[in-house]
């Protein structure tokens, strides 16, 4: 099995993509931890599981569901739900736009 080494430069790139500020100590620590994690996964990939049957769930439970009942005592009518709203239109709340599409910034 070939050991995988994640470099601090790779960690910095991942941190930049995730918009995470990291100190140099954190970068070195994460590089070591990522390397160890990938190496453990590589060890698991080498285990021969050809004779092991697939296991899809282990609890023995099957189709655990509940009946979908509507509790009408907990439902607001549309009129009640909208009566305190400052702005409505055709039975919907009207709110200010919260997504600004003009600021598209790429981190790559």
C-alpha positions in Angstrom: 0.0 0.0 0.0 1.3 3.4 -1.0 1.2 6.0 1.8 -0.7 9.2 0.8 0.7 12.5 2.0 -1.5 15.5 1.9 0.6 18.6 1.7 0.0 21.9 3.5 -0.5 23.5 0.1 -3.3 21.2 -0.7 -4.9 22.0 2.7 -4.6 25.7 2.0 -6.3 25.2 -1.4 -9.2 23.2 0.3 -9.5 25.9 3.0 -9.7 28.6 0.3 -12.4 26.7 -1.6 -14.3 26.3 1.7 -13.7 29.9 2.6 -12.0 28.8 5.9 -9.2 31.0 7.3 -6.5 28.7 8.7 -3.3 29.5 10.6 -0.1 27.8 9.6 -0.3 25.6 12.7 -3.9 24.5 11.7 -2.8 23.9 8.1 0.1 21.6 9.2 -2.2 19.8 11.7 -4.9 19.2 9.1 -2.4 18.0 6.5 -1.3 15.3 9.0 -4.9 14.4 9.9 -6.0 14.3 6.3 -3.0 12.1 5.4 -3.8 9.7 8.3 -7.5 9.5 7.3 -6.8 8.7 3.7 -4.3 6.1 4.7 -6.8 4.4 7.0 -9.3 4.4 4.2 -6.7 2.8 1.9 -6.1 0.1 4.5 -9.9 -0.6 4.6 -9.9 -0.8 0.8 -7.4 -3.6 0.9 -9.5 -5.9 3.1 -10.9 -8.8 1.2 -14.7 -8.6 1.6 -15.7 -10.9 -1.4 -17.1 -13.6 0.9 -19.0 -11.2 3.2 -22.7 -10.7 2.3 -23.9 -7.2 1.8 -25.6 -5.6 4.8 -28.1 -2.9 4.0 -29.4 -2.3 7.5 -28.6 -3.9 10.8 -31.5 -3.1 13.2 -33.9 -5.7 11.9 -36.6 -3.0 11.5 -38.7 -2.9 8.4 -40.8 0.0 7.1 -41.1 1.8 10.4 -43.6 4.5 9.6 -46.6 6.2 11.2 -49.9 7.0 9.7 -49.9 10.5 8.2 -52.7 12.2 10.1 -53.5 15.9 9.9 -54.2 17.6 13.3 -56.6 20.3 12.2 -56.5 21.9 15.6 -52.9 23.0 14.8 -53.5 24.4 11.4 -53.9 28.1 10.7 -56.2 29.2 8.0 -54.7 31.2 5.2 -56.5 34.3 6.4 -55.2 33.9 9.9 -51.7 33.3 8.8 -51.6 36.4 6.5 -53.6 38.8 8.6 -50.6 40.4 10.4 -48.4 40.5 7.3 -47.5 44.0 6.1 -47.6 43.0 2.5 -49.4 40.1 0.7 -50.2 39.3 -2.9 -52.6 36.6 -4.1 -52.5 34.7 -0.7 -48.7 34.9 -0.3 -46.3 36.9 1.9 -44.4 39.6 0.1 -40.9 40.1 1.4 -37.9 42.1 0.3 -35.4 40.4 -2.0 -32.6 38.8 0.0 -30.4 37.4 -2.8 -28.0 39.8 -4.5 -27.1 38.4 -7.9 -24.8 41.3 -8.8 -22.0 40.1 -6.5 -20.7 36.8 -8.0 -17.3 36.1 -6.7 -15.2 33.0 -7.6 -12.8 31.6 -5.0 -11.0 29.4 -7.5 
